[in-house]
Amino acid sequence: MQFDIVAVPLDNKQTGFPADVLPGYLESIGVDYHIETQDTYSVVTRVLPEGKTMCSLCSRLRRGILYRVAGELGATKIALGHHRDDILETFFLNLFFGGRTKTMPPKLVSDDGQHVVIRPLAYCTEADIARFARAMDYPIIPCNLCGSQENAQRRQIKAMLQEWARQHPGRIESIFTALRNVVPSHLMDEKLFDFKGLTRHTEVTEGDTAFDPPELPQTAFGRLGVAMNFDHS
């Protein structure tokens, strides 16, 4: 399938933003682009009290602008750069602070039904992307608006996940795998599974085990964990 790509950087008029970096780079590699200039920085700093994290409002403003520009350009897909770590951080933000089991899917349709959003890097780790960016010598523009806020909940979640990765190798990979292996009948959401209508005749393919133990090696008595009868007479 053939795609035409148009890069849409947003110049939010943040103080010190290097407005010439991306146009110069995109021109050098032959990628079409549209620079959208909207002073969302002033909106965010005016609306939010000092000390409040800016990520949520800034993100909503950017998303609205991007949807509008995509419609004006006739784009059929909107590709965002969220990676695996972003998805895990969003999962724990919703879990800890929102009371919801929710994160960012690799593909979705916007609320108004007008746009298809894709996340091509959804299965890539931030560390791998950073290494690739260094190898390719991509120009890096840091975000000094929200990224510098030490009290941001996302920043705290990121630190927690990084500590888990150091202390418990494989834990992050297991959590990400779990997001793709959801068992509705073993959760508590009545919208996903009819608990009220459940009877002993209801077929539940997942069985009645709440915790799936790791695979154990075969032994002379068969697979460990299987109930066995012994004659104690």
C-alpha positions in Angstrom: 0.0 0.0 0.0 1.3 3.4 -0.9 1.3 6.3 1.6 2.0 10.0 1.3 3.5 11.5 4.4 3.0 15.0 5.7 4.8 15.9 8.9 2.8 18.4 11.1 5.0 19.9 13.8 3.2 22.3 16.1 5.0 25.6 17.1 3.2 26.4 20.3 5.2 29.7 20.7 7.0 28.4 23.8 9.9 30.6 24.7 13.1 29.3 23.2 11.5 26.9 20.8 14.0 26.4 17.8 11.5 26.9 15.0 14.0 26.5 12.3 15.3 23.0 13.2 12.5 20.7 11.9 11.8 22.6 8.6 15.5 22.4 7.8 15.7 18.7 8.6 12.5 17.7 6.8 13.6 19.6 3.7 17.0 17.9 3.8 15.3 14.4 3.6 12.5 15.3 1.2 9.5 15.0 3.5 6.6 17.3 3.0 5.6 19.3 6.1 3.1 21.8 7.4 4.1 23.9 10.4 1.1 24.8 12.4 1.6 27.8 14.6 -0.8 28.1 17.6 0.0 29.9 20.8 -1.1 27.1 23.1 1.7 27.9 25.5 0.1 31.1 26.6 -3.3 29.4 26.9 -1.8 26.7 29.2 0.1 29.0 31.4 -2.8 31.4 31.7 -5.5 28.8 32.5 -3.5 26.6 34.9 -2.4 27.8 38.3 1.3 28.0 38.9 2.7 24.6 40.0 0.0 22.5 38.3 1.1 20.0 35.7 0.4 21.0 32.1 0.4 17.7 30.3 -3.3 17.0 30.2 -4.4 20.4 28.9 -1.5 20.7 26.5 -2.3 17.3 25.1 -5.9 18.1 24.5 -5.1 21.3 22.8 -2.5 19.6 20.5 -4.9 16.8 19.7 -7.7 19.3 18.7 -5.3 21.2 16.5 -3.9 18.1 14.9 -7.4 16.8 14.1 -8.4 20.1 12.5 -5.2 20.2 10.4 -5.6 16.6 9.3 -9.1 17.4 8.0 -7.7 20.4 6.1 -4.9 18.4 4.6 -7.2 15.5 3.6 -5.2 13.1 5.7 -6.8 9.6 6.2 -4.5 8.5 9.1 -2.9 10.4 11.9 0.3 8.8 13.1 1.4 9.6 16.6 4.8 8.8 18.2 3.7 7.1 21.4 5.9 4.1 22.3 5.6 1.1 24.6 6.7 3.0 27.7 4.1 5.7 27.1 1.4 3.0 26.9 2.5 1.4 30.2 2.8 4.8 31.9 -0.8 5.7 30.8 -2.0 2.3 32.0 -0.7 3.0 35.5 -1.8 6.6 35.5 -5.4 5.4 34.9 -5.0 2.6 37.4 -3.6 4.7 40.2 -5.3 8.0 39.7 -8.3 7.4 37.4 -9.8 4.1 38.7 -9.9 2.6 35.2 -8.2 -0.2 33.4 -7.3 1.7 30.3 -4.4 2.8 28.2 -3.5 4.0 24.6 -4.3 1.4 21.9 -2.2 1.0 18.7 -5.1 2.1 16.6 -8.3 4.0 17.3 -11.1 6.1 15.8 -11.5 9.7 17.1 -14.6 10.5 19.2 -16.2 12.3 16.3 -15.6 9.3 14.0 -13.7 11.5 11.5 -10.1 10.3 12.1 -8.2 7.1 12.4 -5.2 7.4 14.8 -2.3 5.0 14.6 0.7 4.5 16.8 3.4 2.8 14.7 5.9 2.7 17.6 3.4 1.1 20.1 5.6 -2.0 20.5 8.9 -0.2 20.5 10.7 0.7 23.8 11.8 4.2 24.5 15.4 3.1 25.0 15.5 1.4 21.5 14.0 4.5 19.9 16.5 6.7 21.6 19.4 4.5 20.4 18.1 4.5 16.9 17.6 8.3 16.9 21.3 8.7 18.0 22.5 6.3 15.3 20.5 8.2 12.7 21.6 11.6 14.1 18.0 12.9 14.2 17.6 16.4 15.5 16.2 16.3 19.1 14.0 19.1 20.4 13.4 18.7 24.1 10.1 19.7 25.7 10.8 22.1 28.5 7.2 22.9 29.1 5.9 19.7 30.9 9.0 17.5 30.8 10.8 19.7 33.4 7.9 19.4 35.9 9.3 17.2 38.6 5.9 16.7 40.3 4.2 15.4 37.2 2.4 12.1 37.9 3.7 10.7 34.6 7.3 11.4 35.6 6.8 9.6 38.9 5.3 6.6 37.1 8.2 6.6 34.6 10.6 6.5 37.5 8.7 3.6 39.1 8.8 1.5 35.9 12.5 2.2 35.4 13.2 1.1 39.0 11.2 -2.1 38.4 13.2 -2.8 35.2 16.4 -2.5 37.1 15.3 -4.5 40.1 13.1 -7.1 38.4 14.2 -7.9 34.8 11.3 -9.1 32.7 8.6 -7.5 34.8 7.9 -4.7 32.4 7.7 -7.1 29.5 5.3 -9.3 31.4 3.0 -6.3 32.2 3.0 -5.2 28.5 2.1 -8.8 27.5 -0.7 -8.8 30.0 -2.3 -5.8 28.2 -2.7 -8.1 25.2 -4.1 -11.0 27.2 -7.2 -9.7 29.0 -9.6 -12.3 30.6 -12.9 -10.5 31.1 -14.5 -13.3 33.1 -11.8 -12.9 35.7 -12.1 -9.2 36.2 -15.1 -7.3 37.6 -16.6 -5.3 34.7 -20.2 -6.3 34.2 -20.1 -4.5 30.8 -17.6 -7.0 29.6 -18.9 -10.2 31.2 -22.4 -11.1 32.4 -21.7 -12.0 36.0 -25.4 -11.6 37.0 -26.5 -14.1 34.4 -23.7 -16.6 35.2 -24.9 -20.0 36.2 -23.2 -23.4 36.6 -24.2 -24.1 33.1 -22.5 -21.1 31.6 -19.5 -22.0 29.5 -16.4 -20.0 30.7 -13.4 -20.9 28.5 -10.8 -19.4 30.9 -11.6 -21.9 33.7 -11.7 -21.2 37.4 -8.0 -20.5 38.2 -7.3 -17.0 39.3 -3.5 -17.1 39.1 -1.8 -18.8 36.2 1.5 -20.3 37.6 4.6 -20.4 35.5 5.2 -23.4 33.3 6.9 -26.1 35.5 9.2 -28.8 34.1 8.1 -32.3 33.5 8.9 -34.8 36.2 8.8 -38.6 36.6 5.3 -38.2 38.1 4.0 -36.0 35.3 3.5 -32.3 35.2 3.8 -30.7 38.7 0.6 -29.2 40.1 -1.7 -31.9 38.9 -3.8 -33.5 41.6 -2.6 -37.0 42.3 -4.1 -39.8 44.5 -1.7 -41.6 46.9 -2.5 -44.8 48.8 -1.5 -44.0 52.5 -2.8 -47.4 53.8 
